């Protein structure tokens, strides 16, 4: 897969191989380490008698519900993920999933972002989700294109300055 976005129903399933590895590692850590450890504490606490006032038991049960909820979420996301390697993008003159893009706003302030999956975007690292308004406005565009970005403050004109992808392996 080249990173070109197909149907909008698939957008939330796109993820980079690195992002998928991180999700799988978290899932494995929860299943193999954290959940068994909490189960052990809950079992020990249950054996101490009155559960209604037993903080270890009450907190442990709450934590187990949180862990189980996260395990279900991660399992579903990992099973349905569409892993896309940005380095394999053949059309490097256009913005697709995995692109690092630099654009300038009307004040000539430059911003650089990398378009990644919904579950892996970290704004502090300059990553934006594939379904974000900025990413949607940039997708399919080329260097030099002027794009109207709809923001809460109203329309804002941005110019696409640069597009890059990781080097092919």
Secondary structure, DSSP 8 states (H G I E B T S, - for coil): --S----GGGGGGEE-HHHHHHHHHHHHHIIIIIHHHHHHHHHHHHTTS-STT-HHHHHHHHHHHHHHHHHHHHHHHHHH-EE--GGG-S-TTB--TT-EEEEE-TT--EEEEEEE-TTT--GGGTEEETTSHHHHHHTT-BTT-EEEEEETTEEEEEEEEEEE-----
